[in-house]
Amino acid sequence: MSEPASLSANTNGASANTPGDHRVMNALVGWRAGLGYGALGLPLAFVALPLYVVLPNHYATHFGVPLAALGGVLLGARLLDAVADPLIGRAADGWLAAGAQRTWWVMAMAAMLLAIGFAALFFPQVSSTPALLAWCAGTLAVTYMGYSVVTVAHQSWGARLGGDARQQARVVAWREGMALAGVLIASVMPSLAGMAVTTIVFVALLLAGMLWLRAATRPAASSGPRQQVSLALPFATPAFRRLLAVYLVNGIASAVPATLVLFFIRDRLQAPAYEALFLASYFAVGAISIPLWVRAVHRVGLERAWLASMGLAIAVFVWASGLGAGDVTAFTVVCALSGFGLGADLTLPSAILAGVIQRAGHGAQSEGAYFGWWHFATKLNLALAAGIALPALSWFGYSPDSRSPQALTALTAAYCVLPCVLKLAAAALLYSLLIRPLRETP
């Protein structure tokens, strides 16, 4: 059987690799080198779960911040942060062009900023609602800035290691596999040990991840003269525009239930004691699924594997819409099956993007610009999910601990039905913009 087009296509970036670059990719086959690069993904994902899942519920239930006001703050903070990502991406290209050593030191300083901001965010030193909203906005800005610099630079570092689609899927799998291990830990630690212990563990993991990266396989510094990369460069690549459209719609579909899951568990299922079980099931199966999705890439290609994961997610959330109070076992299965789809969402789109960069001839020079916009899209998804879903729930009469039929119907529609509609739209875009052109290619 011949390889799918998405795997067998000769890419500019891959064909232009130097012998040293080829050895870099071969090195990542070994678990030590893969872990060296991927280990930083663990603390970055560890901190992402509290930021995007725990934080809204934390401020609403512990401090009594109204959902509508909180949604507005989260939307504004995330949008402002997202605007900075393309600039960070262009800067990351300059850091990597100067060498991995300089990039590492910039990342280390950003990691320190991230640790300080995270600790302040979950332990506010004010009490009134206006002051809490201002504190949340300010500490989010600091935390997001540190997080964005480290994340964009780390993703660009991995893309510069080169290789074909399957090799890039392996690079991304190491990073996202460690990321899922991070969210698996973060999914149970806040409820079991509290946010103080969670913060200490995060800082320790972040330090360890940075030390692993310091000793990891490094992309080579640029040998030619450094060129200023235009922020608009990625949008001159039609394949990037098509991929970004799919990624945006699919990302919003995933971000909405991530924002609302704790509300759904506590009020619709009335099962707060099982939060750790639900989240652990979701992320554990997601981690286990990553090698299976990498194998699927070899058989059907990156795009078709991603499409299959969207179909699975739609079926799972249709089922979840019929669940009610006490359906613990059924929702555990829902979490496990949707976690299986998560493995694809975390691994395949970034691998497709790496191939787009290489085929455009922008490898080893403009990865940061692409991943800056990619990270912007990720932030935009999360911002829209919080900025639309939370105020909408408030307008329809839902607030934490609501048990009225109208409130629970609104919660179910937002958590289950809306993601299905968005996933269907993403699947249609994926097929029409990415898969059908592959089929029509001679």
C-alpha positions as a Python dict, from the first residue, in 0.01 Angstrom:
ca = {
    (1, 'M'): (0, 0, 0),
    (2, 'S'): (133, 339, -95),
    (3, 'E'): (156, 612, 166),
    (4, 'P'): (-115, 880, 175),
    (5, 'A'): (-39, 1202, -4),
    (6, 'S'): (-2, 1391, 321),
    (7, 'L'): (280, 1159, 424),
    (8, 'S'): (459, 1091, 101),
    (9, 'A'): (465, 1448, -29),
    (10, 'N'): (816, 1585, -61),
    (11, 'T'): (842, 1902, 145),
    (12, 'N'): (1073, 2192, 86),
    (13, 'G'): (1180, 2199, 447),
    (14, 'A'): (1256, 1829, 459),
    (15, 'S'): (1447, 1825, 136),
    (16, 'A'): (1652, 2123, 242),
    (17, 'N'): (1763, 1975, 569),
    (18, 'T'): (2132, 1949, 623),
    (19, 'P'): (2291, 1621, 731),
    (20, 'G'): (2302, 1762, 1081),
    (21, 'D'): (1929, 1829, 1070),
    (22, 'H'): (1869, 1471, 959),
    (23, 'R'): (2061, 1346, 1260),
    (24, 'V'): (1850, 1575, 1478),
    (25, 'M'): (1534, 1400, 1362),
    (26, 'N'): (1688, 1057, 1404),
    (27, 'A'): (1786, 1150, 1758),
    (28, 'L'): (1425, 1214, 1846),
    (29, 'V'): (1344, 851, 1777),
    (30, 'G'): (1514, 768, 2107),
    (31, 'W'): (1308, 822, 2421),
    (32, 'R'): (1576, 1024, 2600),
    (33, 'A'): (1598, 1285, 2325),
    (34, 'G'): (1222, 1289, 2280),
    (35, 'L'): (1173, 1340, 2650),
    (36, 'G'): (1437, 1613, 2654),
    (37, 'Y'): (1236, 1819, 2408),
    (38, 'G'): (889, 1714, 2519),
    (39, 'A'): (928, 1739, 2898),
    (40, 'L'): (853, 2112, 2903),
    (41, 'G'): (510, 2033, 2761),
    (42, 'L'): (414, 1883, 3099),
    (43, 'P'): (430, 2199, 3314),
    (44, 'L'): (292, 2415, 3032),
    (45, 'A'): (-16, 2195, 3010),
    (46, 'F'): (-26, 2159, 3388),
    (47, 'V'): (-70, 2534, 3421),
    (48, 'A'): (-309, 2557, 3125),
    (49, 'L'): (-576, 2342, 3291),
    (50, 'P'): (-612, 2565, 3599),
    (51, 'L'): (-601, 2877, 3381),
    (52, 'Y'): (-873, 2772, 3139),
    (53, 'V'): (-1085, 2522, 3332),
    (54, 'V'): (-1043, 2581, 3707),
    (55, 'L'): (-1008, 2962, 3708),
    (56, 'P'): (-1366, 3059, 3605),
    (57, 'N'): (-1519, 2825, 3860),
    (58, 'H'): (-1262, 2927, 4124),
    (59, 'Y'): (-1344, 3298, 4106),
    (60, 'A'): (-1720, 3239, 4073),
    (61, 'T'): (-1762, 2996, 4362),
    (62, 'H'): (-1485, 3093, 4606),
    (63, 'F'): (-1504, 3471, 4567),
    (64, 'G'): (-1859, 3521, 4439),
    (65, 'V'): (-1759, 3704, 4120),
    (66, 'P'): (-2062, 3730, 3883),
    (67, 'L'): (-2034, 3512, 3572),
    (68, 'A'): (-2113, 3791, 3325),
    (69, 'A'): (-1844, 4021, 3467),
    (70, 'L'): (-1596, 3736, 3494),
    (71, 'G'): (-1661, 3632, 3135),
    (72, 'G'): (-1594, 3987, 3021),
    (73, 'V'): (-1263, 4003, 3209),
    (74, 'L'): (-1151, 3666, 3074),
    (75, 'L'): (-1247, 3763, 2720),
    (76, 'G'): (-1061, 4095, 2739),
    (77, 'A'): (-749, 3950, 2902),
    (78, 'R'): (-727, 3663, 2658),
    (79, 'L'): (-784, 3881, 2353),
    (80, 'L'): (-516, 4128, 2460),
    (81, 'D'): (-280, 3840, 2527),
    (82, 'A'): (-361, 3680, 2193),
    (83, 'V'): (-269, 3999, 2005),
    (84, 'A'): (84, 3971, 2141),
    (85, 'D'): (137, 3616, 2013),
    (86, 'P'): (223, 3701, 1650),
    (87, 'L'): (481, 3952, 1776),
    (88, 'I'): (622, 3689, 2011),
    (89, 'G'): (637, 3445, 1720),
    (90, 'R'): (836, 3686, 1505),
    (91, 'A'): (1071, 3751, 1796),
    (92, 'A'): (1112, 3375, 1847),
    (93, 'D'): (1239, 3343, 1490),
    (94, 'G'): (1509, 3594, 1578),
    (95, 'W'): (1602, 3410, 1897),
    (96, 'L'): (1625, 3076, 1718),
    (97, 'A'): (1822, 3229, 1433),
    (98, 'A'): (2078, 3343, 1690),
    (99, 'G'): (2094, 2993, 1839),
    (100, 'A'): (1917, 2767, 2083),
    (101, 'Q'): (2123, 2895, 2376),
    (102, 'R'): (1983, 3249, 2348),
    (103, 'T'): (1633, 3109, 2298),
    (104, 'W'): (1664, 2903, 2614),
    (105, 'W'): (1763, 3204, 2826),
    (106, 'V'): (1470, 3409, 2699),
    (107, 'M'): (1240, 3118, 2777),
    (108, 'A'): (1390, 3087, 3126),
    (109, 'M'): (1311, 3451, 3207),
    (110, 'A'): (959, 3411, 3072),
    (111, 'A'): (915, 3095, 3280),
    (112, 'M'): (999, 3293, 3593),
    (113, 'L'): (734, 3551, 3500),
    (114, 'L'): (485, 3271, 3443),
    (115, 'A'): (547, 3116, 3785),
    (116, 'I'): (507, 3448, 3968),
    (117, 'G'): (190, 3543, 3780),
    (118, 'F'): (27, 3204, 3835),
    (119, 'A'): (85, 3213, 4209),
    (120, 'A'): (-60, 3564, 4238),
    (121, 'L'): (-361, 3478, 4020),
    (122, 'F'): (-498, 3205, 4245),
    (123, 'F'): (-415, 3380, 4572),
    (124, 'P'): (-558, 3733, 4537),
    (125, 'Q'): (-474, 3983, 4806),
    (126, 'V'): (-800, 4177, 4766),
    (127, 'S'): (-1161, 4098, 4857),
    (128, 'S'): (-1415, 4332, 4693),
    (129, 'T'): (-1563, 4230, 4358),
    (130, 'P'): (-1422, 4526, 4157),
    (131, 'A'): (-1078, 4471, 4310),
    (132, 'L'): (-1096, 4097, 4241),
    (133, 'L'): (-1182, 4160, 3877),
    (134, 'A'): (-892, 4405, 3844),
    (135, 'W'): (-655, 4162, 4021),
    (136, 'C'): (-768, 3878, 3793),
    (137, 'A'): (-712, 4091, 3481),
    (138, 'G'): (-367, 4212, 3589),
    (139, 'T'): (-228, 3879, 3705),
    (140, 'L'): (-373, 3707, 3399),
    (141, 'A'): (-182, 3951, 3179),
    (142, 'V'): (146, 3866, 3354),
    (143, 'T'): (77, 3493, 3351),
    (144, 'Y'): (-31, 3486, 2988),
    (145, 'M'): (275, 3681, 2875),
    (146, 'G'): (514, 3436, 3037),
    (147, 'Y'): (312, 3140, 2915),
    (148, 'S'): (297, 3269, 2557),
    (149, 'V'): (670, 3332, 2526),
    (150, 'V'): (761, 2988, 2658),
    (151, 'T'): (495, 2806, 2456),
    (152, 'V'): (551, 2977, 2119),
    (153, 'A'): (928, 2939, 2148),
    (154, 'H'): (894, 2572, 2249),
    (155, 'Q'): (663, 2491, 1957),
    (156, 'S'): (889, 2676, 1711),
    (157, 'W'): (1190, 2488, 1852),
    (158, 'G'): (1018, 2157, 1774),
    (159, 'A'): (911, 2262, 1423),
    (160, 'R'): (1271, 2358, 1341),
    (161, 'L'): (1383, 2002, 1404),
    (162, 'G'): (1248, 1925, 1057),
    (163, 'G'): (1141, 1592, 907),
    (164, 'D'): (843, 1464, 711),
    (165, 'A'): (482, 1444, 832),
    (166, 'R'): (533, 1124, 1028),
    (167, 'Q'): (848, 1254, 1195),
    (168, 'Q'): (678, 1581, 1283),
    (169, 'A'): (386, 1385, 1426),
    (170, 'R'): (641, 1206, 1647),
    (171, 'V'): (792, 1536, 1763),
    (172, 'V'): (448, 1676, 1843),
    (173, 'A'): (349, 1347, 2007),
    (174, 'W'): (636, 1376, 2255),
    (175, 'R'): (536, 1731, 2344),
    (176, 'E'): (164, 1667, 2363),
    (177, 'G'): (205, 1330, 2532),
    (178, 'M'): (393, 1502, 2812),
    (179, 'A'): (130, 1776, 2803),
    (180, 'L'): (-145, 1524, 2865),
    (181, 'A'): (52, 1382, 3154),
    (182, 'G'): (60, 1736, 3289),
    (183, 'V'): (-311, 1793, 3259),
    (184, 'L'): (-377, 1449, 3406),
    (185, 'I'): (-188, 1553, 3718),
    (186, 'A'): (-347, 1897, 3719),
    (187, 'S'): (-695, 1747, 3683),
    (188, 'V'): (-676, 1577, 4021),
    (189, 'M'): (-429, 1785, 4221),
    (190, 'P'): (-638, 2098, 4291),
    (191, 'S'): (-927, 1895, 4434),
    (192, 'L'): (-706, 1651, 4623),
    (193, 'A'): (-426, 1876, 4749),
    (194, 'G'): (-549, 2233, 4705),
    (195, 'M'): (-414, 2521, 4498),
    (196, 'A'): (-119, 2591, 4729),
    (197, 'V'): (33, 2247, 4671),
    (198, 'T'): (-66, 2265, 4303),
    (199, 'T'): (129, 2589, 4265),
    (200, 'I'): (441, 2446, 4430),
    (201, 'V'): (429, 2136, 4211),
    (202, 'F'): (385, 2348, 3899),
    (203, 'V'): (691, 2562, 3976),
    (204, 'A'): (901, 2249, 4038),
    (205, 'L'): (786, 2090, 3712),
    (206, 'L'): (853, 2410, 3518),
    (207, 'L'): (1208, 2423, 3652),
    (208, 'A'): (1265, 2057, 3563),
    (209, 'G'): (1124, 2105, 3212),
    (210, 'M'): (1353, 2400, 3145),
    (211, 'L'): (1656, 2200, 3262),
    (212, 'W'): (1559, 1907, 3038),
    (213, 'L'): (1528, 2143, 2740),
    (214, 'R'): (1871, 2291, 2811),
    (215, 'A'): (2022, 1947, 2754),
    (216, 'A'): (1790, 1852, 2465),
    (217, 'T'): (1855, 1818, 2093),
    (218, 'R'): (1882, 2169, 1954),
    (219, 'P'): (1793, 2314, 1617),
    (220, 'A'): (2092, 2469, 1445),
    (221, 'A'): (2130, 2845, 1432),
    (222, 'S'): (2071, 3006, 1093),
    (223, 'S'): (2384, 3008, 880),
    (224, 'G'): (2280, 3288, 645),
    (225, 'P'): (2207, 3654, 715),
    (226, 'R'): (1914, 3712, 949),
    (227, 'Q'): (1603, 3853, 781),
    (228, 'Q'): (1312, 4031, 946),
    (229, 'V'): (1008, 3811, 892),
    (230, 'S'): (683, 3991, 810),
    (231, 'L'): (392, 3924, 1043),
    (232, 'A'): (174, 3876, 735),
    (233, 'L'): (401, 3610, 582),
    (234, 'P'): (198, 3307, 701),
    (235, 'F'): (-120, 3448, 543),
    (236, 'A'): (52, 3457, 205),
    (237, 'T'): (44, 3076, 222),
    (238, 'P'): (-302, 2953, 107),
    (239, 'A'): (-261, 2619, 286),
    (240, 'F'): (-208, 2803, 617),
    (241, 'R'): (-522, 3011, 570),
    (242, 'R'): (-727, 2698, 502),
    (243, 'L'): (-581, 2509, 797),
    (244, 'L'): (-630, 2805, 1030),
    (245, 'A'): (-999, 2828, 940),
    (246, 'V'): (-1051, 2464, 1036),
    (247, 'Y'): (-845, 2504, 1351),
    (248, 'L'): (-1041, 2808, 1469),
    (249, 'V'): (-1384, 2649, 1435),
    (250, 'N'): (-1271, 2317, 1582),
    (251, 'G'): (-1092, 2497, 1864),
    (252, 'I'): (-1400, 2691, 1972),
    (253, 'A'): (-1594, 2363, 1968),
    (254, 'S'): (-1341, 2217, 2212),
    (255, 'A'): (-1300, 2528, 2426),
    (256, 'V'): (-1668, 2569, 2511),
    (257, 'P'): (-1704, 2237, 2702),
    (258, 'A'): (-1362, 2288, 2860),
    (259, 'T'): (-1487, 2617, 3006),
    (260, 'L'): (-1818, 2470, 3125),
    (261, 'V'): (-1727, 2118, 3233),
    (262, 'L'): (-1709, 2186, 3607),
    (263, 'F'): (-2046, 2362, 3602),
    (264, 'F'): (-2195, 2066, 3413),
    (265, 'I'): (-2052, 1816, 3661),
    (266, 'R'): (-2166, 2005, 3969),
    (267, 'D'): (-2512, 2117, 3860),
    (268, 'R'): (-2632, 1892, 3578),
    (269, 'L'): (-2479, 1566, 3703),
    (270, 'Q'): (-2476, 1677, 4068),
    (271, 'A'): (-2156, 1477, 4111),
    (272, 'P'): (-1882, 1714, 4235),
    (273, 'A'): (-1718, 1431, 4431),
    (274, 'Y'): (-1630, 1266, 4099),
    (275, 'E'): (-1459, 1563, 3934),
    (276, 'A'): (-1116, 1407, 3966),
    (277, 'L'): (-1240, 1080, 3817),
    (278, 'F'): (-1399, 1254, 3519),
    (279, 'L'): (-1102, 1476, 3441),
    (280, 'A'): (-850, 1197, 3497),
    (281, 'S'): (-1044, 967, 3263),
    (282, 'Y'): (-1049, 1234, 2996),
    (283, 'F'): (-680, 1318, 3005),
    (284, 'A'): (-552, 966, 3075),
    (285, 'V'): (-727, 824, 2770),
    (286, 'G'): (-609, 1127, 2572),
    (287, 'A'): (-248, 1045, 2662),
    (288, 'I'): (-293, 677, 2581),
    (289, 'S'): (-452, 760, 2245),
    (290, 'I'): (-160, 966, 2109),
    (291, 'P'): (51, 669, 1988),
    (292, 'L'): (-260, 525, 1825),
    (293, 'W'): (-326, 848, 1637),
    (294, 'V'): (38, 855, 1522),
    (295, 'R'): (-11, 504, 1383),
    (296, 'A'): (-334, 616, 1218),
    (297, 'V'): (-138, 891, 1041),
    (298, 'H'): (73, 623, 873),
    (299, 'R'): (-240, 449, 743),
    (300, 'V'): (-483, 725, 649),
    (301, 'G'): (-292, 1054, 671),
    (302, 'L'): (-301, 1347, 908),
    (303, 'E'): (-614, 1510, 771),
    (304, 'R'): (-833, 1199, 756),
    (305, 'A'): (-729, 1093, 1104),
    (306, 'W'): (-829, 1437, 1233),
    (307, 'L'): (-1165, 1410, 1057),
    (308, 'A'): (-1232, 1076, 1225),
    (309, 'S'): (-1166, 1232, 1566),
    (310, 'M'): (-1423, 1504, 1495),
    (311, 'G'): (-1686, 1243, 1413),
    (312, 'L'): (-1612, 1066, 1740),
    (313, 'A'): (-1648, 1390, 1939),
    (314, 'I'): (-1985, 1468, 1782),
    (315, 'A'): (-2123, 1124, 1867),
    (316, 'V'): (-1998, 1149, 2225),
    (317, 'F'): (-2150, 1491, 2296),
    (318, 'V'): (-2484, 1391, 2144),
    (319, 'W'): (-2488, 1112, 2402),
    (320, 'A'): (-2383, 1347, 2683),
    (321, 'S'): (-2681, 1576, 2611),
    (322, 'G'): (-2915, 1307, 2747),
    (323, 'L'): (-2739, 1262, 3081),
    (324, 'G'): (-2873, 1387, 3413),
    (325, 'A'): (-2821, 1376, 3787),
    (326, 'G'): (-2634, 1070, 3907),
    (327, 'D'): (-2515, 945, 3565),
    (328, 'V'): (-2161, 902, 3690),
    (329, 'T'): (-2069, 584, 3502),
    (330, 'A'): (-2209, 709, 3172),
    (331, 'F'): (-2029, 1042, 3198),
    (332, 'T'): (-1704, 864, 3283),
    (333, 'V'): (-1737, 678, 2953),
    (334, 'V'): (-1818, 1008, 2780),
    (335, 'C'): (-1501, 1159, 2926),
    (336, 'A'): (-1291, 861, 2816),
    (337, 'L'): (-1425, 863, 2459),
    (338, 'S'): (-1393, 1240, 2421),
    (339, 'G'): (-1042, 1209, 2567),
    (340, 'F'): (-958, 971, 2284),
    (341, 'G'): (-1053, 1246, 2041),
    (342, 'L'): (-847, 1495, 2241),
    (343, 'G'): (-531, 1303, 2153),
    (344, 'A'): (-595, 1380, 1787),
    (345, 'D'): (-675, 1748, 1848),
    (346, 'L'): (-349, 1796, 2036),
    (347, 'T'): (-124, 1604, 1797),
    (348, 'L'): (-248, 1624, 1440),
    (349, 'P'): (-316, 1995, 1368),
    (350, 'S'): (33, 2104, 1477),
    (351, 'A'): (188, 1827, 1267),
    (352, 'I'): (-16, 1942, 966),
    (353, 'L'): (105, 2297, 1029),
    (354, 'A'): (470, 2186, 1035),
    (355, 'G'): (419, 2027, 694),
    (356, 'V'): (254, 2346, 563),
    (357, 'I'): (556, 2550, 675),
    (358, 'Q'): (800, 2314, 506),
    (359, 'R'): (606, 2292, 180),
    (360, 'A'): (588, 2671, 167),
    (361, 'G'): (968, 2685, 180),
    (362, 'H'): (967, 2866, 514),
    (363, 'G'): (1133, 2598, 723),
    (364, 'A'): (1424, 2692, 952),
    (365, 'Q'): (1341, 3061, 920),
    (366, 'S'): (976, 3148, 990),
    (367, 'E'): (833, 2885, 1225),
    (368, 'G'): (789, 3143, 1499),
    (369, 'A'): (575, 3364, 1277),
    (370, 'Y'): (346, 3072, 1197),
    (371, 'F'): (323, 2945, 1553),
    (372, 'G'): (265, 3297, 1682),
    (373, 'W'): (-52, 3319, 1475),
    (374, 'W'): (-133, 2958, 1568),
    (375, 'H'): (-111, 3042, 1936),
    (376, 'F'): (-318, 3356, 1869),
    (377, 'A'): (-590, 3132, 1725),
    (378, 'T'): (-575, 2906, 2030),
    (379, 'K'): (-616, 3203, 2262),
    (380, 'L'): (-895, 3343, 2047),
    (381, 'N'): (-1082, 3013, 2077),
    (382, 'L'): (-1055, 3016, 2454),
    (383, 'A'): (-1142, 3384, 2478),
    (384, 'L'): (-1455, 3345, 2268),
    (385, 'A'): (-1560, 3037, 2464),
    (386, 'A'): (-1539, 3224, 2796),
    (387, 'G'): (-1661, 3556, 2662),
    (388, 'I'): (-1967, 3409, 2490),
    (389, 'A'): (-2064, 3099, 2688),
    (390, 'L'): (-2045, 3242, 3041),
    (391, 'P'): (-2247, 3562, 2978),
    (392, 'A'): (-2496, 3366, 2766),
    (393, 'L'): (-2555, 3124, 3051),
    (394, 'S'): (-2612, 3416, 3285),
    (395, 'W'): (-2860, 3577, 3045),
    (396, 'F'): (-3056, 3251, 3020),
    (397, 'G'): (-3091, 3233, 3396),
    (398, 'Y'): (-2805, 3001, 3490),
    (399, 'S'): (-2573, 3069, 3781),
    (400, 'P'): (-2355, 2830, 3982),
    (401, 'D'): (-2566, 2592, 4194),
    (402, 'S'): (-2876, 2654, 3978),
    (403, 'R'): (-3105, 2352, 3958),
    (404, 'S'): (-3411, 2495, 3780),
    (405, 'P'): (-3514, 2317, 3457),
    (406, 'Q'): (-3457, 2632, 3250),
    (407, 'A'): (-3107, 2683, 3390),
    (408, 'L'): (-3007, 2319, 3342),
    (409, 'T'): (-3145, 2317, 2987),
    (410, 'A'): (-2934, 2623, 2905),
    (411, 'L'): (-2627, 2458, 3058),
    (412, 'T'): (-2681, 2135, 2859),
    (413, 'A'): (-2734, 2324, 2535),
    (414, 'A'): (-2413, 2522, 2585),
    (415, 'Y'): (-2204, 2225, 2702),
    (416, 'C'): (-2329, 1957, 2459),
    (417, 'V'): (-2529, 2092, 2167),
    (418, 'L'): (-2322, 2397, 2072),
    (419, 'P'): (-1994, 2197, 2049),
    (420, 'C'): (-2167, 1944, 1820),
    (421, 'V'): (-2279, 2217, 1582),
    (422, 'L'): (-1932, 2368, 1575),
    (423, 'K'): (-1763, 2030, 1527),
    (424, 'L'): (-1990, 1958, 1230),
    (425, 'A'): (-1887, 2290, 1078),
    (426, 'A'): (-1519, 2214, 1142),
    (427, 'A'): (-1550, 1869, 984),
    (428, 'A'): (-1715, 2019, 676),
    (429, 'L'): (-1435, 2275, 644),
    (430, 'L'): (-1166, 2011, 694),
    (431, 'Y'): (-1310, 1794, 420),
    (432, 'S'): (-1371, 2073, 170),
    (433, 'L'): (-1054, 2276, 229),
    (434, 'L'): (-792, 2010, 306),
    (435, 'I'): (-905, 1655, 226),
    (436, 'R'): (-1087, 1703, -104),
    (437, 'P'): (-795, 1898, -260),
    (438, 'L'): (-570, 1602, -167),
    (439, 'R'): (-806, 1363, -343),
    (440, 'E'): (-813, 1582, -653),
    (441, 'T'): (-433, 1606, -669),
    (442, 'P'): (-303, 1381, -950),
}
